Amino acid sequence: MSIISEEFYSVLASRMKASAIREILKIIQSSNVISLAGGMPDPATFPTEELNEVVKQILAKDSARALQYSSTEGLTELRKFILNWLAEDNKKAGLDNIMITSGS
C-alpha cells in the first residue's frame, strides 16, 4: 500500500510549485489542441522514408565517421555543400559564415 501525503513532505518540498512546462505538455496531449510550441512538430510531416535512405547511404559509406563527433562548426564537407547550394542561388558566403548546429 502506498501513501502519498503532504504531511510527510519536508518544508522545502512543500514550497515547490508545479512546473509550468509540465502543465503545458499535459494540455498539448489533448487531441483537440494544435501545438505551436517549439520542438513538437507533427510526426506525419517527418520525411522518414527519405531519411532512412540517406542514413543507409551514409552508414554504408563510412559508418565509423558518421557516428563520431565533429568539429564545433560542423562537417567541412557539409559546409562546402551548403556554400555551393547558396552560390547556385547567387548568394555569396564564406566557409566561416556557415555553422552546423543541432536542433531545428
Stockholm file with secondary structure:
# STOCKHOLM 1.0

chainA/1-104         MSIISEEFYSVLASRMKASAIREILKIIQSSNVISLAGGMPDPATFPTEELNEVVKQILAKDSARALQYSSTEGLTELRKFILNWLAEDNKKAGLDNIMITSGS
#=GR chainA/1-104 SS CCCCCGGGSCHHHHTCCCCHHHHHHHHHTSTTCCCCCTTCCCGGGSCHHHHHHHHHHHHHHHHHHHTSCCCTTCCHHHHHHHHHHHHHTTCCCCGGGCCCCSCC
#=GC SS_cons         CCCCCGGGSCHHHHTCCCCHHHHHHHHHTSTTCCCCCTTCCCGGGSCHHHHHHHHHHHHHHHHHHHTSCCCTTCCHHHHHHHHHHHHHTTCCCCGGGCCCCSCC
//
